[in-house]
Amino acid sequence: MRRFVILISCILTSNAIGQQADIRVATFNIEDVRSSDLIRNDQPRVREIAEIIERLRPNVILLNEIAYDHPGVDGIPSDARTGQNAQRFVERYLEESPLEGGVRAIRYMAYMWETNTGLHSGFDLDNDGTVTNTYEQPAPSDSLGKPSPQTAPGRAYGNDAWGFGTFPGQYGMALLVDERLEVLTDKVRTFRLLPWDYVSAPHKPVNPETDEPWYSDEEWKSFRLSSKSHWDIPVRLPSGAVVHFLCSHPTPPAFDGPEERNKRRNYDEIRFWGDYLSEQGYIVDDNGVEGGLPRGEHFVILGDLNADPAEPGWKRNAMMDHLLSHPRVGPDPKPTSDIEISGLDPTDTATWGKRADYVLPSRTITVVRTGIWRPSAEKLGSFPSDHFPVWAELDVPSP
């Protein structure tokens, strides 16, 4: 037990001789945590998620599938500010909830930006003949904290949204950052509104039965590349070094038909980061600023990318084509778990048997250690998410 506590302690340091900044970075898909879970402080599944983060103690962690709160949706008051769920999670679960086994509370700065999920497009994007533009308020989680299942009306609404969500803001993202670091908020770039057709040679869905584009000309001109968003969040370390955290959660390459609209979108959402690093000319952020990430900048690609390079979900392999082979991306750290679970490879980051979640640093950053946080095989069925946290300890050269 003593060895375990040492391994997971917070490691933010500044080496006075080598001026190396050491940080632990993690990503964790927490599986559909909703506003109604976060306006309280005793949701059992969320408390388990918080305890895992408190034990892992990363300096920076991306949460996937935490709802972006909208007034009037899922228990949020109609006069409330938007985008406060990450702060609620920090204050009500990471800082205040009673803990067992000597686990210490942890403080973070919390950041959220809007997501495309559950934002209605005004179009019949799934081509079922109906524009479904009304949503149901989600039912509460059950007594164990498991989210209520999707309904047919909820799926119909989500399929016509810019990104699938059965209500506005479902499956959003949040970045939690150690208070000793500095988020350069005036330099954050988001790409939520970037049209898919801006991408050079996009993988545009086509109906194979008619050989016609799946989306009409009007839909295609408006259709957004990001199913959630793409974020470039620069963070300054105590050494003065700045690391750009490139955060996203592409749509799963599934739940579509022979037109492969989700498979193609997943590929191009992943490809975006490769194009961003190559400074492709089509890139423009939500504030109208053009261009990619300049050469020489440190970065970490972070998130549930819904793609396994060894078992791609489509005929083309986005991870190998655009990220793991990119000259600015460092060698694949290939995090593993030493806890064996039947049916899972050591590199699988999800309970359903794929490597989906990534901490991919730039070639300018040294990877010291990596890992996948798994429960024992006996506790897998009660784990609070269908994904495991993935973490990496990194050495970042100071300026």
C-alpha positions in Angstrom: 0.0 0.0 0.0 2.8 2.4 0.8 4.3 1.9 -2.7 0.9 2.7 -4.2 0.6 6.0 -2.4 4.0 7.1 -3.5 3.2 6.3 -7.1 0.1 8.3 -7.3 1.2 11.4 -5.3 1.0 14.7 -7.2 4.3 15.2 -9.0 4.5 18.8 -10.1 8.1 19.8 -9.5 10.7 22.3 -10.8 14.2 20.9 -11.1 16.5 23.7 -10.0 19.4 22.3 -11.9 17.9 21.0 -15.2 14.9 23.4 -15.1 12.6 20.5 -16.1 8.9 20.9 -15.3 7.4 17.5 -14.4 3.7 17.0 -14.6 1.1 14.2 -14.6 -1.5 14.5 -17.4 -4.6 12.3 -17.7 -7.7 11.9 -19.7 -10.9 10.2 -18.4 -14.2 9.6 -20.1 -16.6 9.6 -17.1 -19.6 8.3 -19.1 -22.5 10.6 -19.3 -22.3 12.6 -16.1 -25.2 15.1 -16.2 -26.2 18.4 -14.6 -28.7 16.6 -12.3 -25.8 14.6 -11.0 -23.7 17.7 -10.3 -26.3 20.0 -8.7 -26.1 17.6 -5.7 -23.0 16.4 -3.9 -23.9 12.8 -3.1 -24.4 11.1 -6.4 -22.7 7.7 -5.7 -21.2 7.1 -9.1 -19.8 10.6 -9.3 -18.2 10.2 -5.9 -16.4 7.1 -7.1 -15.2 9.0 -10.2 -13.9 11.8 -7.9 -12.1 9.3 -5.7 -10.3 7.8 -8.6 -9.1 11.3 -9.7 -8.1 12.1 -6.1 -6.0 8.9 -6.0 -4.4 9.5 -9.4 -3.8 13.3 -8.7 -3.0 14.5 -12.2 -1.9 18.1 -12.6 -4.0 18.4 -15.8 -7.0 16.1 -16.6 -9.5 16.2 -19.5 -13.0 14.9 -18.6 -15.0 13.6 -21.5 -18.8 13.1 -21.2 -19.5 15.7 -18.6 -22.6 17.7 -19.6 -22.2 21.3 -20.6 -25.0 22.9 -18.6 -27.7 25.0 -20.2 -30.3 27.0 -18.2 -33.6 25.1 -17.9 -32.1 21.8 -18.9 -31.8 18.8 -16.5 -32.4 20.7 -13.3 -30.4 23.8 -14.0 -32.3 27.0 -13.1 -33.5 29.1 -16.0 -31.5 32.1 -14.8 -28.2 30.2 -14.2 -24.9 30.9 -16.0 -23.9 28.3 -18.6 -20.8 26.1 -18.4 -20.6 25.7 -14.6 -20.7 21.9 -14.3 -17.0 21.4 -14.2 -16.8 23.9 -11.3 -19.7 22.1 -9.6 -17.8 18.8 -9.9 -14.6 20.4 -8.4 -16.4 22.1 -5.5 -19.0 19.4 -4.6 -17.0 16.2 -5.2 -13.2 16.8 -5.4 -13.0 19.5 -2.7 -15.8 18.7 -0.2 -17.1 15.1 -0.4 -16.1 12.9 2.5 -13.4 10.4 1.5 -12.2 7.1 2.9 -8.8 5.5 3.3 -6.9 8.7 3.8 -7.6 10.0 0.3 -7.0 13.8 0.2 -9.3 16.3 -1.4 -7.8 18.1 -4.4 -8.3 21.6 -5.9 -8.5 22.5 -9.6 -9.3 25.4 -11.8 -12.2 24.2 -14.0 -12.7 25.2 -17.7 -15.6 24.4 -20.1 -16.5 25.7 -23.5 -19.7 25.0 -25.4 -20.2 21.7 -27.2 -22.1 20.8 -30.4 -23.8 17.8 -28.8 -27.5 18.2 -28.4 -27.6 21.5 -30.3 -30.3 21.2 -32.9 -29.3 21.8 -36.5 -32.7 22.6 -37.9 -32.1 19.9 -40.5 -33.1 16.3 -41.0 -29.5 15.1 -40.7 -30.3 11.3 -40.4 -32.6 11.5 -43.4 -35.5 9.7 -41.7 -38.0 12.2 -43.2 -38.6 14.2 -40.0 -36.8 17.2 -38.5 -37.0 16.4 -34.8 -36.3 19.6 -33.0 -37.7 19.1 -29.5 -36.1 17.1 -26.7 -37.2 15.4 -23.5 -35.8 16.4 -20.2 -33.6 13.4 -19.1 -34.8 11.2 -16.3 -32.7 11.2 -13.1 -29.9 8.7 -12.6 -30.8 5.5 -10.7 -29.9 4.9 -7.0 -26.4 3.7 -7.9 -25.8 6.7 -10.2 -26.2 5.0 -13.5 -27.6 7.4 -16.1 -31.1 6.8 -17.5 -31.1 5.0 -20.8 -31.7 6.7 -24.1 -35.2 6.7 -25.6 -36.4 6.5 -29.2 -37.5 10.2 -29.1 -34.2 11.2 -27.6 -32.2 9.4 -30.3 -34.3 11.0 -33.0 -33.5 14.4 -31.5 -29.8 13.6 -31.2 -29.5 12.4 -34.7 -30.6 15.8 -36.0 -28.3 17.7 -33.7 -24.9 19.0 -34.8 -23.4 16.4 -32.5 -25.3 13.5 -31.0 -26.9 14.3 -27.7 -30.4 13.6 -26.5 -30.5 17.0 -24.8 -28.5 20.2 -25.2 -24.9 19.8 -23.8 -24.9 16.1 -23.2 -21.4 14.4 -23.5 -19.5 17.7 -23.2 -15.9 18.2 -22.0 -14.0 19.9 -19.2 -10.3 20.6 -18.5 -9.3 20.6 -14.8 -5.9 22.3 -14.1 -3.7 22.4 -11.0 -4.0 25.7 -9.3 -0.2 26.1 -9.5 -0.4 26.3 -13.2 -1.6 29.2 -15.4 -4.2 28.8 -18.1 -3.6 31.4 -20.8 -7.3 32.0 -21.3 -6.8 34.9 -23.7 -5.0 32.5 -26.1 -7.4 29.6 -25.9 -8.7 28.6 -29.4 -11.9 26.6 -30.0 -13.0 25.1 -33.3 -16.6 24.1 -32.6 -18.1 26.0 -35.5 -15.6 25.0 -38.2 -17.5 23.6 -41.2 -16.6 20.1 -42.3 -16.4 21.2 -45.9 -13.5 23.6 -45.0 -11.3 20.5 -44.6 -9.2 19.7 -47.7 -10.7 16.7 -49.5 -13.1 15.9 -46.7 -14.6 12.4 -46.4 -18.1 13.5 -47.4 -20.8 10.9 -46.8 -22.5 9.5 -49.8 -25.7 7.4 -50.0 -24.4 4.3 -51.8 -27.9 3.4 -53.0 -28.3 6.6 -55.0 -24.6 7.7 -55.3 -25.9 11.1 -54.1 -24.4 13.1 -51.1 -26.0 12.2 -47.8 -26.3 15.8 -46.8 -28.0 18.4 -49.0 -25.9 21.4 -50.3 -27.4 23.6 -47.6 -26.8 21.0 -44.8 -23.2 20.4 -46.0 -22.3 24.1 -46.1 -23.5 24.4 -42.5 -22.4 21.0 -41.1 -19.8 21.3 -38.3 -16.7 19.1 -38.3 -16.6 18.7 -34.5 -19.2 16.5 -32.9 -18.3 18.2 -29.6 -15.5 20.7 -30.2 -11.7 20.9 -30.6 -9.8 23.0 -28.1 -6.3 24.3 -28.0 -5.7 25.3 -24.3 -2.2 26.7 -23.6 -1.1 26.2 -20.0 2.1 27.8 -18.5 4.0 25.6 -16.0 6.0 27.0 -13.1 9.2 26.8 -15.1 7.7 29.2 -17.7 7.2 26.5 -20.3 3.9 26.6 -22.1 2.1 23.4 -23.2 -0.9 23.4 -25.6 -3.5 20.8 -24.6 -5.3 19.8 -27.7 -8.6 18.4 -26.5 -11.3 16.6 -28.4 -13.8 13.7 -28.4 -14.6 12.6 -31.9 -17.9 10.8 -32.7 -17.7 7.0 -32.4 -17.2 5.4 -35.8 -20.5 3.6 -35.4 -24.3 4.1 -35.1 -24.7 5.0 -38.8 -25.5 3.1 -42.0 -23.9 2.3 -45.4 -23.3 6.1 -45.9 -20.8 5.8 -43.0 -21.4 9.4 -41.9 -20.0 8.8 -38.4 -17.0 6.7 -39.5 -16.0 9.5 -42.0 -16.6 12.2 -39.4 -14.5 10.4 -36.8 -11.7 10.1 -39.3 -11.7 13.8 -40.2 -12.1 14.9 -36.6 -8.9 13.0 -35.8 -7.3 14.2 -38.9 -7.9 17.8 -37.8 -5.2 17.7 -35.2 -2.7 16.4 -37.8 -3.7 19.3 -40.1 -3.5 21.7 -37.1 0.1 20.6 -36.5 0.9 20.9 -40.2 -0.6 24.4 -40.3 -3.0 23.6 -43.1 -4.5 26.7 -44.7 -8.2 25.9 -44.1 -8.0 26.2 -40.4 -9.9 29.0 -38.7 -11.0 29.2 -35.1 -14.3 30.3 -33.6 -13.0 33.9 -33.3 -12.0 34.0 -37.0 -8.3 33.6 -36.3 -6.6 31.6 -39.1 -3.7 29.1 -38.9 -2.5 26.1 -37.0 -0.1 25.6 -34.1 3.3 27.2 -34.9 6.4 25.1 -35.0 8.4 24.6 -31.8 5.4 24.7 -29.5 5.0 22.0 -26.9 1.6 20.2 -27.0 -0.3 17.1 -25.7 -3.1 15.6 -27.7 -5.7 14.6 -25.1 -9.0 12.8 -25.1 -11.2 9.9 -26.1 -10.5 9.8 -29.8 -12.8 6.7 -30.4 -10.1 5.1 -32.5 -7.8 2.1 -32.0 -4.7 2.1 -34.3 -4.5 -1.7 -34.1 -8.3 -2.2 -34.7 -9.6 0.8 -36.7 -13.3 1.2 -36.9 -13.3 2.1 -40.6 -11.4 1.1 -43.7 -8.9 3.9 -43.1 -6.8 4.3 -40.0 -6.9 7.9 -38.8 -4.5 7.4 -35.8 -1.8 6.0 -38.0 -2.4 8.2 -41.0 -2.4 11.6 -39.2 -1.3 11.4 -35.6 1.1 8.5 -34.7 3.0 9.1 -37.9 3.1 12.9 -37.7 6.7 14.3 -37.4 5.7 16.6 -34.6 4.1 13.9 -32.5 6.5 11.9 -30.2 6.8 8.1 -30.3 3.6 6.4 -29.3 3.9 5.9 -25.5 1.5 2.9 -25.6 0.2 3.0 -22.0 -0.7 -0.3 -20.6 -2.2 -1.8 -17.4 -0.6 -4.6 -15.5 -4.0 -5.7 -14.2 -5.2 -8.5 -16.4 -8.9 -8.7 -17.3 -10.3 -11.4 -19.5 -11.1 -10.2 -23.0 -9.0 -7.0 -22.7 -5.6 -6.3 -24.1 -3.1 -4.5 -21.8 -3.5 -1.4 -24.0 -7.3 -1.4 -24.0 -8.6 1.8 -22.3 -12.3 0.9 -22.5 -14.3 -2.0 -21.0 -15.6 -2.9 -24.5 -12.1 -3.9 -25.6 -10.5 -1.0 -27.6 -7.7 1.5 -27.1 -9.7 4.7 -27.4 -8.2 7.3 -25.0 -4.9 9.1 -25.5 -2.2 11.3 -23.9 0.0 11.9 -26.9 2.8 14.4 -26.3 4.8 16.4 -28.8 8.3 15.2 -29.8 9.7 18.1 -27.7 8.4 16.5 -24.5 9.9 13.5 -22.8 7.6 10.7 -21.5 8.7 9.4 -18.2 6.0 6.9 -17.3 2.5 6.1 -18.6 -0.3 3.9 -17.5 -4.0 2.9 -17.6 -5.9 2.9 -14.3 -7.9 -0.3 -14.1 -9.8 -1.9 -11.3 -9.3 -5.6 -10.4 -11.2 -8.0 -12.7 -13.6 -8.7 -9.8 -14.6 -5.0 -9.5 -14.9 -4.3 -13.3 -18.7 -4.7 -13.2 -19.0 -1.9 -10.6 -16.5 0.5 -12.2 -18.1 3.9 -12.6 -17.4 4.3 -16.3 -17.0 2.3 -19.4 -13.5 3.9 -19.9 -10.4 3.8 -17.7 -8.3 6.9 -16.9 -5.1 7.1 -19.0 -2.2 9.0 -17.6 1.4 10.0 -18.4 4.2 11.7 -16.4 6.0 14.2 -18.6 9.2 16.2 -18.6 8.8 19.5 -20.4 11.9 21.5 -21.2 11.8 25.0 -19.7 12.3 28.0 -22.0 
